[in-house]
Amino acid sequence: MIETLQNLALGFSVALSPHVLFYAVLGCIVGTLVGVLPGLGPLAGISLLLPLTFGLSPTTAIVLLAGIYYGAMYGGSTTSILMRIPGEAASVMTCVDGYAMTQKGRAGPALAIAALGSFVAGTLSVVALMLLAPPLAAFALRFGPPEYTALLLLGLIILAYMSSGAMPKTLAMATLGLVLGTIGIDAMSGFIRFTHGVTELGDGIGIVPVAVGLFGLSEILLTAGKDTPPQVYKPKLRELVPSGEDVRRSIAPTLRGSVLGFFIGIIPGSAHIISSFVSYGIEKRISKRPEEFGHGAVEGVAGPESANNAAASGAFVPMLALGVPSGPIPAVMMAALMIHGVAPGPLLMEQQPALVWGFIASMYVGNIVLLILNLPMVGLFVNLLRIPYSYLYPCIVVFCVIGVYAVNSSVVDVWIMIVTGAVGYFLRKLDFDMAPVVLGLILSPMLELSLRQSLAMSAGDYGIFLHRPIAATMLAAVVMLFVLSLWPLIRGGGDWRSRVGLDEKPG
């Protein structure tokens, strides 16, 4: 415990230095704007702004990108509550009761409860991250190639099982990402594969153009038919104070959402989205007044908002401790660390303590900054929503092109973004989830390399995965999840989503 406090003191000495603090605040502001604007989510925002970090130190770069990430978690609630338009996917469930409260003239308390819930959840989850990441990193030092192979497979299966979509569709998208990840130079043999003579593909398909295309460009294509923005309710500052009854009713959902969101955040996949759905379902099930849900229940705002912000912090646990991204956003942030010459993994906390603990401490600071931003400055942010889409979306497309081109100064990357944007548009029309594609793309080289190293260790014997206890346990979990996903279908009943409310459509 003393060592943890010493490390935290080191982290605050880094996070409170003027240079790092400036970029932490800047990331929070930009992230809030990204969350507020429809058509941009945290993944697209981080991908677009990644080139801006090239001249920064690794610590400053990761602090800036993290600020954008959890700033977008905060900002997404603004449009959900005021306009019933999720600023980003994790705020879908906030639309239900948040907008209902707005229609009753209670937008101020809804925004205040969302901001306070996000602050409490963010703070508690950072404490959990601080306590959990070091021992997990120490345990991960026991991992060899077979354990990493099993861990990555388990992550993909958990993603498919926890997804709100059908498991076959999710696995299909993850497989597409894995296939795309094989393009480029073979890490073990040095041969160039599947490039078809395009020199720029020698290093593989970049994460940034794929992420911007699938999430940013496809979202714009889906909503491009809207000519004018809807009416925006602009609350006054004095209306933001919630009543004592609102605060009392939101305490337990906030605490439950914080715990639930953090542990779901550790699981690979779109955890911040899943946690908000699960939290809403649980709050509705255990409420003494379930009939109020959908009509302005304050618990329906506090629970999901706390859960998705706690999940944002939980997602960093496997990235910092294991060097394994738990979703597309940590994957892009891992890519940013690699660009700056930092190798994520179990040794990161020992080799780069100032970076890791400075990053953790910056999250404490960021939560305070975001609380200040999201209460008094709500009126300023919602004015951006008055910009007609015919002006807003062309600007976003231009930023997408410039941001993608700036990463490698490659026109090929721009074409990859355009193609993946068009493909993402049609796949989203068919209700496919895009997150597994990006996760598969980042995990593919790691999975292939660890699998081939494992087989090299055993002279081609696949039994090595069964002879090593940790790997065998994780593979048993993979089999168990397959059985659990198929069992309800065999019995003819609903799956787990029907039990926690994930099958219910908002509003």
N, C-alpha and C positions, 0 to 999 in steps of 0.2 A: 504493500500500500504506500509506503514511504517513497519507493522508486516511482510509482505512478504519479504521486504528487510532484516529485522532482521533474519528471518528464512534462507534466502539465505546466509547471512554472516555466520550463524551457519553451513550451509551445506558446504561452502567452507573451513571452519576451519577443518571440518572432511575430506573432499575430498583431501585437500592439505597436510594432515598429511603424513609423509613418508611411513608408512605402507599401508594405503589405496591407495595412489598414485601409489605405486609399483604394486599392484594388478590390478588397473585400466589400467595401461600401459600393464601389462601382458595379461589381458583379450583382449585388443585391438589387440595385436600381434597375440595371438592364434586365435581370431575371424577372422582376416584377412587371416590367413593360412587356417582356416576351409572354408571360403568363396571361396578361390582360388582353393582348391582341389576338383575335381569332385567326387561325391559319398558321400560327407559330406555336410550337410546344417547346419544352426544355431541350429535347434532343436536337431539333432543328436549330434552336438558338445557340446551343453549345457548339454544334458543328459549324455554323456560320462564323462564329467569333473565334474559333480555334486559331486561325491565322494571326489574330491580334496578339497571341501569347508568344509568338516565336522569338521576340526580342526580350522576353522576360525570363527571370530565373524560374526553375522548376517549382519552387514553393509558391511564388507569386502567381504563376500560371494556374496551378491546381486550385489555389484559393479563389481566383477570379472565376474559373469554370464552376466550382462548387457553389459560389454565390449565385451564379446564373441558375443553377439547378434548383436549389431550394427556394430561391426568389420566385421562380416560376410556379413552384408549388403554392406559395402564398398568393401570387397574383391571379392565378387561375380562378380563385373563388370570387373575385370581383365581378367578372362578367357572368358567372354562373348565378350569382345572387341577384344582380341588377337586371339582367337581360335574358336569363335562361339560355345563355350560350356558353358552353364550357370553354374557358380560355385554353385549357389543355385537358387531355383525356381523364386524368385523375379527378377532375372536378365535376364529372358527370353526375354523381350522386348528390353533390351539393346543390345542383339545379332544382331538385325535387322540392325540398322544404325551404331552401334559401329563397327561391323565386316566389314561393307561396307566401313567405313572410313579407317580401317586397310588395306583393299585391295587397297585403293587409296594412300597408304603411309602416312596416317594421323592418325596412331594409337596413337601417342603422344598427339595431341590435344584432341582426344576422351577420353583418360585416364585422362587428366587434367580437362576437362569439367565435367567428371563423378565425380572426386574427389572433385572439387570445388562445384558442385551442391549438392553433399552429405553433404559437410561441412555446406553450407548455410541452407539447409533444416533441418539438424540435430540441428543447433543452434536455428533457428526460432521455431522449434517444441518443443524444451526444454523450451523456453520462454513461449510458449502456455501451456505446461504441468504445469509449475510453477504457471501460473495465473489461470488455469482452475481446477486443481485437488482440491485445498482447498475448494472453494465454492461447488463443486460437492460432496465432502465428507460431508460437512455440510448438504446438502440437503438429502444425503443418510441416515442420522440419523433418518429421518422420516419413513424409510422403516421397515415394519414388515414382517412376513412370507408370507402373500399374495402378497406383492409387490415384494419380492425376487423371488417367484414362477413365477409371470408374467414376471419379468425382464429376468430370465433364459430362459423361453420359447421364449421370443422375441429375445434373442440372438441367439438361435438355428435357428429360422425362418429367421432372417436376414442373418445368415451364408448360409443357403440354397438359399436364394434369390440372394445374391451377388456372390455366387460361379460361376466360369466360366464353371462348369459342369451342367448337368441337375438337376433340383430341386429334382425329385424323388430319384436320385442316392445319392445326398448329404444328404437328409433326411434319407435314408436307412443306410448310414455310421454313421450318428449321432445316430440313433437308436441302431446300433450295439455297439457303445461306451456306450450308456446309459445302455444297457443290461449287458455289461461287468462290469459296475460300480456297479451293484447290488450284485456282488459276494463278500462274506465275512460277517462280523458281521453286523446285522441290528442295526443301531444307536439308534433306539427308543425302541426296544424290547430286544436286546442282543442276539437274535438267530443267529446261523451261517447258511448261505444260500449258496447253489450251490457249495460247496467246494469239494464234492465227496470224503471226507476223507483226502484231502491234507491239512495238518496243516498250511503250509506256506500261503495258500490262505485265512486264517482267517482275515487278515488285508486288503483283497481285492487284485486285480491285480494292480501291480505298474505301475505308469506312465512311468518311465524310460525304463523298458524293452519293453513296447509296442511302445514307441516313437522311440527307437533305432531300433527295428525290422521293423516297418512300413516305416521309413524314411531312416535309414542308411543301413540296411541289404538288404531291397528290392531294393534300388537304385544300390547296388553293384551287385545283381543278374541280374538286367536289363542290366547292362553295362559290365558284366563279359566276354563277348565274344570278347572284343577288346584286341588285343595282344600288340600293341605298341601305344604310344601316338602320336597325330598328330604333324605336324611341328608347332613350336612356334615362333612367331615374337617377337624379343627382342628390344624394342625401347631404344634409347640413351637418357640420361638426357636432353641434349640440345634440343631434339625433342619434349619435353613435353610442351613447351610453346605455348599456343593457340594464334591465331591472334586476333586483335581487333575486327574483324568482327565476329569471333566465340564467343567471350565474349558477344558482343552486342546481337547476336541472341539467346543466351542462358539465358539472364537475365529474361525475362518474363516467359519462360517455367519453369525455376527453381523456381520462386516465385509461379506460379500457382501450380506446382507439390508439393511444400511445404505445401500450404494451403489444397489442395485436399487430399494429403497423410495423413496429421495429422487427419483430420476429418473422413476419411475412416478408419484410424487406430483405432479409438475409437470403431468402429463397430466390434462385434464379428465375428471371421472367419479368413481366411488367408489374412488379410488386406494388408500386404506389397506386396503380389502377385497381388491382385485385383487392388490396387492403381496404380501399374506400367502399367497394361493393360489399365485402364481407362485414365490415363494421356496420354499415347501414342495415344489412339483414339481421345482424345480431341485436342491434338496438331496437329494431322493430319487434323482434321476437320476444325480448324480455321486458319490453315497456308495459307499464300498467295502463297506458293510453295509446295502444297501437292504432286506433282509428284516427289519431291526429297526424300520423305520418302521411306525407303527401299533401298535407293541408297547412303546413307551417310549424311542425314540431321542431323545437330548438335542438333536441337530441339528434335529429336528422342532419343538422349542420355541424354540430360539435364533433360527433363521432367520426364521420368520414374525413373531415378536414384534418383532425388530429392523426388519423390513421395514415393518410397519404403523406403527411409531412414527416411522421416518424419513420415510414418506410424509406423516405429519401435518405435518411441517415443510416438506417439499417443496411441499405444497399452497398455502403462503403465497407462493411465489415469483411466480406470475402475478397473485395478488391485489395484492401490494405493487408489483410492477414494471409491470404492464400495466393494473391496474384491472379484470381479468377473473377471476371466480371459477372455480376448477378443480373445484368440487363444491358440493353443497348447504350444507355447513358453512361454507366460506369465503364463500358467498353470504349467509348469515345474518350473518356477521361484517362483510361489506361493508355490509349494511343497517344494522347497528349504527353503523358509522362515519358513514353518511349521516344517520342520526337525530341524531348529534352535530354535524352541520354540516361534516363532513370528506368531501371528494370523492376517492375512490380513483382512481388513475391514474398515468401516468408521471411527473407532476410532484409526486406525493406526497412522494417522498424528498427533493426540493429544498425544498418548501414547509413540510413538517412533519418535519424531521430528528429532533427530540426524540421525537416519537411513534413513528416507524419504528424508530429505533435503540434506544429504550427498550423497545419491544416485543421486538426481537431479543435484547437483553441479558436481558430477563426470562425468555426461554426457557432460557438457560444456568442461571439461578437456579432456574427451575421444575424442571429435570431433577434437580438436586441435592435439592430438596425432595421430589420424587417417589421418588427412591431411598431417602431416609430413611423416607418413609411406607410404601412397599411392602414393606419387609423387617420391621422390628420390629412394625408395626401390622396385619399380616395377620390375626392372631387377632381383633382388634377388628372389622375390616371384615366378616369372614365371619360374625360373629354376626348381622348384618343379614339374612343369608340364612335364618335360623331363623324369621323372622316369617312366619306363615301367609299365603298369597296372598289369602285372603278378607279380611284386614286391610290388606295392603300395597297391592293394586291399587285399591281405592276411594280411598285417600289419594292415589295417583298421579293418578287421574282428577280429583279435586278440584284438585290443583295445576295440572293441564293447563287446566282451565276458568278458574281464577283468573289464571294466567299469560297466557293468550291475551286475556282480557278487559282485563287491566291495560295492554296495549300501547296500545290506542286507546279504552278504555272503551266498547267496541262489542259489543252482543249479536250483531250480524251476524257478527263474527269468530268468536264461539263456535259459531254455527250452521255456519259454514264448516268449523271444526275437526271438528264432529260428522259432517257430510256427507262430508268427505274421509277421516275415520277409517273410516266404513262402506264407502266406495268402496275405500279402501286394503285393507281386510280381504278383500273379494271378489277384488280384483286379485292380492293376495299368495297367495290360495288357488289362483289360476290361474298362479302362478309368474312374475308380472310384477315387475320391479324398480322400486321407488318413487323412487330417487334421481334418475333423469332427469326426473321430473315437476317436482321442486323446481328443478333446474338450468335446465330449460326456462322455468320461470316467471320466474326472475331474469334470464335472458338475453334473453327475448322483447322487452322494451322497447328494450334496447341494440341487438339485431339489427335490429329494425324501423327504428329511427331511423338507424342507420348505413347500412342499405340505401337508404332513401329519400333520405338526404343524398347518397349516391353517385350515384343516378340524377338528382338535381337538379343535381349538378356536371356530368353528361354529357348533360343534356337528354334523359334517358330511354334513353341508349345503354348496354346491358349490356356492351358491349365494354370499358368502363373497367376492368373487373376483369381483363381479359387484357392491357391496355396498361401496367399497373403491375406491375413485376417481383415485388414481395413478395406482392401479392395473387394474382398468377397462380401463383406457386410453391405457396402454401397451397391454392389450388383444385386444382392438380395432385395434391397430397397427398390431397385429398378423393377424387378419382377413383381414385387408386391404392388407397386403403383399401377402396373399394367393390369393385374388381377382386379384391383379396386376399381379401375376405370371400366372394365368390362363386366363386372359382376352385376351392377344395376341394370345393364342392358339385357343380360341373360335372364334376370328375374322379371324384366318388363317394367321396372320402376324408374323413377327419375334419378338423376345423379346428384352429387353433393351440392351443386349450385342451387337446386330447388330447396335444399334444406337450410341454406344460409341467405337465400333471397337474391342470388346472382341472376336467376332467370327472369326476374321482374324488370320490366322496362321502366325507365324513369318517367314519371308523370303519367 
